[in-house]
């Protein structure tokens, strides 16, 4: 289509109206929401047209070059790989991708093909050196984005794969019966129900808050919980113990969710964890008193031991909890060591389960 006197930045669209007439709409090329003129003529010549064009150019954001880091990150955030991530992971990745873009947005993508780029990214990550977990997460997101760029053909290689600094081994932190009793004696019912359910099922906070009557199934010998976990997307099958049955049966019949807040409304994972933490402290189980930080998540070790007492093999426990055999054994053995009243029976069962697996 001939451009006449149109500046190269002008994009023109021809449209036929309902009355059969033709109208032309003018905007800035490659930039949405920058329409500045409409006319019945394809080549306006009056001064007002060029004044409107000049004003639009002044107000518009600069075009993002496709070979810049900012454009690369925008492309990743709408890619199939990113959209396949869990919602929570997407939210975390967006946060770190935005920080990465703010630092390197105008730099050419090709810079990451150079070995020296690793030092620059490391220097940026040093902002979070005080928090090994955040320091690692920054590197994880950068690596994920650049791996995608390499697989997509946007770069040929990159040098930004980083070793993890943060290491967390909480296999020796578990809730004992004494801990549970100390909290449930003081805490309101809604908090006690959360802690009991966590200890009886071993479910993570993100799964606890979703637990509903729809997840409870009848079995020939009683009931079980079947729920697809948030973290791995796999179904977990947990037998309903007597204590868990009491929690389920005490749930109001008009309520779908098993666990709620004091008002009967849905919980968030953070609120469930915070509720237990607050009443844990009121029960005197503070990090200063215990020497470690006991969290809702740590109830999984207690649940694993309960499954062992119920007769499950170590392999079955590992599958139910999403652990390796080694982790399952470590959790149960540690529980036996800190729970004096159960030590002998648990270690006998653990030994038998371990030997049976071998």
N, C-alpha and C positions, 0 to 999 in steps of 0.2 A: 504494500500500500504506500503511495507517495506520501512523504512527510512535509512537503511544502516548506513553510517557515517554522515548523515546530522544533523547539530545542530537543537535543538528544535525550534529556531526562524525562520528557513528557510521554506519557502513555495515553493513547486515545482509544475509546471504545465506541463503536457505532451501535445504536439501539433503535428498533422500530417501535413506536408507541402505539397505544390502542387505537388511536384515530388514523393510523396509517402513516403518520409523519415520521421523519427520521431525526434523531437527536444524537449529539456527540458528547461524551463525558470525558473529561481530562483529569488525569492524576499523575503522580510522580512514579516513574517506572521502578518496579520492584519494591515499592513501599506501600503497605496497606493503609487505608484510612487517610489518604492524602489528596482526595478529590478536591479540586479547587475551581473548576469551571465547567459549564455545560453550554452548548450552543447548537444551533441548527446548521452551522457551517463547519466543515472539517478543518478549515485553516483560519481561525480568528486572527485579525490583524490589529485590532484596536489596542490602545495603550493599557486599558484596564485588564486585558487578558494577561499581558506580560507582567503587570504589577501583581496580579494574583499569583502568577507562577513564581515570581521572585519571593513573595511572602511565604508561599508554601515551601519553597526550598530553605528559607531561613528557619522555619518552624519544624521542619522534618528532622528526624534522627538520621545520622549518617548511615548509609548502607553498610551492612556487615559483609565484609569480604568472605567468600566461602573458604578461603585458605587460612583464615584466622582461627585461633583457639576458641573464641566465643561462638563462632558459627559451628565448629565441630561439636561443642558441648550441646548446643541447641539441637543438633541433628541426633546426638546420642539420646537425648531425653524424649524423643518421639520414635525411637527405634523399637523394633520388635523385641530385641534383647532386654531393653529397659522395661518395657511394658509387661514383660513376662514375670517381673519380680513381684514379690509380695507387696501390698500397699505400704506396710510399715517400712520395708527396705527402700521402696521408691522414695518415700518422704525423707529418709535419712540421706539417700544418695543425692536428692535434689539440693539439700542443704550444703553438702560438701562440693557438689558440682558448681553451685553458685559461688562458693568461696574460691574455687579453682579458677572459674571464669573471671572473677573480679581481679585476680592477680595476673593472669596471663592472656586476657581477652584480646588484646591487639597484637599479640605475638603470632608469627606464622606457625602453622601446624608443623611445618617441616623442621622446626627447631628441635622437636622431640626425637628426630632421627639422629641427632648428634649426641655423642656420649656426654658432653658438657651439660646437657639439659638435666641430667640426674642430680647434679649438684644444685642447680637452681630450684628444682622441685623440693629437694631436701631442705634447702634454706627456707622455703615457704612453709614446710611442715614444722619447722622448729618453733613456730608460734605456739604449738601445742605440745612442746617437749615436756611440760610439767604434767601432762596427762598421757601416759603411754597408750591408753586405749584410743584417745582421740588422734594421737600422732599416727597410730597404725591405721585408723579408719581413713584419714586423709590420704595415705598412700594406697589403701585398698581401692578407693574410688577412682583415683587417678589411673592406677593400673588397669582397672576395669574399663574405663573410657578409652584408654590408648590401645588396649587389646582389641576392643571393638573397632577402633579406627584402622588398626592394622588388618583385621579380618575383612573389613569393608573396602579395603584398597585405598584408603585416604592417606595412609602413610605406609612406608615399606617396612619399617621396624621402629622400635623405641627402646629406651634404656631405663625405664622407670618401673621396675619390679623390685619390691622391697621386702626384706625379712621382717617378721613380726617382732616387736619389742615386748608387747604386753603378754604376760602369761598368767592365767588364772586357774588354780587347782583348788576347788572347794570340796573335794571328795571327803575331806575330814570334817566338814561342817554339816551337822544334822540336828534335827529336832528330836530330843528324847521325850518319853512320856512325861517326865517331870517338867520339861519346858512347856509342853502342850497344856498340861494341867495348870501351870502357873498363869498362863495367858487366859485360858478359858474361864478360870475362876473369877478373873477381874473384868474381862472384856464383855461388851454387849453381844447379844446373840448373833448379830450379822457378822461380826468379826470372828467369833468362835466358829461359826459355820464355814467361813473361808479357810481357816487354819485346819480344821478337822478334815474338810474335803481334800485339801492339798496333801495332808499326811496320809490319807486313805487311798488316794488315787495317783499321787505323784505327778499330777498335771501341772504344767507351767501356768503362771498368772494369766497369760493371754488366752489359754484354753479354759481355765476355771471360770472366767467371766462369761463364756459362751455356753457353759453347760446348762442344758435344758432337759425337760421331760422327754423330748424327742430323742435324746441320746441314751435313754434307759431302755434296755431290752430284757425281756423275760428269757430265762434259760431253763433247761430241765431241772437244774439244781438251785435256782434262785434268780438273780438278776445280774446284768453286767452293763457297763458303760461302753458304748462304741462312739468314738469321736475322731474326726480327722484333725490332726494337729496343725496348728498354724505354722510352726517352724518347718516341718518336713513335708506336710501335706499328705501324710500317711495315716491310715486308721489305727487307732490304739484301742485295745480291748482290755478293760479293767474289771475284774470281778467286784461286785458290790458287797463290801464287808458289812458287819452288823452296825458299826458306827456310821458308815456311809448311808446305810438303809435308814437309820434314824434321821439323818439330815434330809434325805429325800422325802420321807414320810411326813416330816414336820413342815414341809413347804406348803404354803396355802394352795388349795386346789385350783384357785383362779389365777395362779402365777405360773408362767411358762419357765422362767429362769430359776434355777436352783439357788443361785447366790445373787443377792442384791445388796444395796446399801440400806441404811436404817429406815429410809422412806419407802423401800420396796422398788426403787428405780434401778436401772442397769448400772453396773460398775464399769470402770476402766481398769486395765491391768495395773496402772499406776496407783489408783485409789485403793484397790484391793491390797497391794503391797504396803502402801502407806498406812492403811488401817491396822494391819498386823504389826507393822513396825512401831506405831504409836503405842499400842497396848502391850507390845513386847517390852518397851522401855518402862511403861507404868508397872509392869510386873517385875521389874528389876533385872531383866535380861539384857542390859545394855552392853555395848562393846567393851566399855571399861570394866564392867563386872565379870564378863565372860572371857575377855581376852580375844574375842573375835566378833564379827558382825553377823548375827544370825538373821537370815532373810526368809521370806516366804518361799522363795525358790528352793531353799535348802530342805524343804519338807520331802523332796523326792527320795532322799536317802531313807527316811523313815518308811515311806511307802514301799520301797524295794524290799526292805526287811520284812514288812508285813506279808508281802507276796511270797517270800521264802518260807515264812512260817506256815503259810497256807498250803505249801506243798509244791509250788512251782519250781521248776529247774532253773539253774542260773541262766541258761540260754533263753528260757521263756521270760525271765525277769528282764534280761537285757533287751529283748525284743519289745516288751511292753513299755519300757522306760526310754527306749531309743538310745541305749548305751552300748558300749563294747562290753564283752565279757570281763575284761580287766577292770573297767570302771565299776561295773556292777559288783564285782567281788570286793573292790577297795571300799566302796560305799558301805556295804553290809558289814565288812570286817571292822571298819571304823565305828559303826553304830554299836557293834558288840562291845567295843572297848570303852565307849563312853556311857553305855547303859548297863550298869553293873548287874541289875536284876535279871538281865536277859543274856548275859555274856555266854554262859556255858551252852545253853540250848541253841543260840544263834551260831556259834562257832562250830558246833557239831553239824548243824544243817548246812552251813557254808562249806565245811570240809567234804561232806557227802556230795553236795551239788557239784563242787569243783572236781572231785574225783570221778563222778559220774560223767561229767563232760569230757574229761580226758579219755 
